[in-house]
């Protein structure tokens, strides 16, 4: 099937066969469709996975070797796929009993053939919710044994209180990565809180697609 783009015009009839003309923008760019929501095609194809946590007080993590980020994600050297990060979601139940800030960041390292072997939490496919099929090796709030020291990549979420008397700080944040972080075979990604908090509580999840490398 041949698809031809037509710049600057929308079709007036539904195309059901043959060689369709795809409507394009004024520069010839293909327009996106609202018929299928974002990530629907990837999720429907069984390519989207997640791992999450519920009501944890995250350990401090600043990229140290074999540290304990909230979520560590290792892509085995022989996986044959890229782990393409789509989003991170964070819910703050409370920042605890002190007037503090929470700072969540992404860190990454090329493991150079060294496997990460911390206690695994099996990822779930977001089409059917089965905990099978994903190759990403995920670890939740546990020591990431074998992980090399990682480099700061980018901030993810930050907030908190500067008042002298702390109060409950409740919110939900979504960090839309949309593929801007790729964990190739042999690489390691960590997502975590930069400083330990007293009596804090967080929910969160990391979502990625597994696509041919």
C-alpha positions, 0 to 999 in steps of 0.5 A, a space after each residue: 500500500 502506498 500512502 501519499 500526503 496532501 499538504 494543507 487539506 483535509 479529506 472530505 470522505 472516509 478512505 477505506 481502501 486502495 492507496 489512501 491520501 494522508 492529510 498533511 500540514 502546510 509544510 507537508 508534515 503528517 498530522 496526528 490523529 485523535 482517534 487513537 489516544 497517546 500510547 494506545 497503539 504501543 500499549 495495544 501491541 503489548 509494548 508498554 510496561 510499568 513498575 510502581 510503589 505504594 506508600 514508601 518513604 524513599 531512601 536518599 539517592 544521588 547516583 551512588 554505586 549500588 544505591 537504593 533509588 525508588 526505582 532502578 531499571 536495568 536493560 540486560 545486554 542481550 535484550 535486543 530492545 530499547 527501554 523507551 521511557 514514557 512517563 513517571 508518576 508521583 503522588 505525595 501522601 505527605 512530606 513528613 514531619 519537617 519543613 523540607 523539599 522533595 527532589 526526584 531526579 533521573 540518573 543513568 549509567 552505561 554498565 559496560 557489561 556489568 549486570 545489575 542484580 538487586 531484588 527484582 520487582 517484575 514489571 506489568 504489561 499495561 495491556 492486560 496487566 500480566 506480570 510477564 513478557 517484559 525484559 526490563 529488570 526493575 527494582 523497587 526501593 531496594 539496593 541495586 546490587 551491581 549498579 555502577 555510579 550513575 550520572 545526573 540526567 534531569 530533574 523529574 519533580 520538586 516541591 515542598 515546604 519552607 515554612 517553620 512548621 510543616 503541614 501535610 503536603 499532598 499532590 500528584 505529579 506527572 513527568 511526561 518523558 515521551 521517549 526523551 530517555 532511552 535505556 539501551 541494552 546494557 544501560 541502567 536508569 535510576 529514579 529517586 529522591 535526593 534526600 531522606 525525609 522523616 515519615 514521608 510517604 510516596 506512591 509512584 510508577 515508571 512507564 516505558 515501552 520496549 521497542 527493537 534496539 
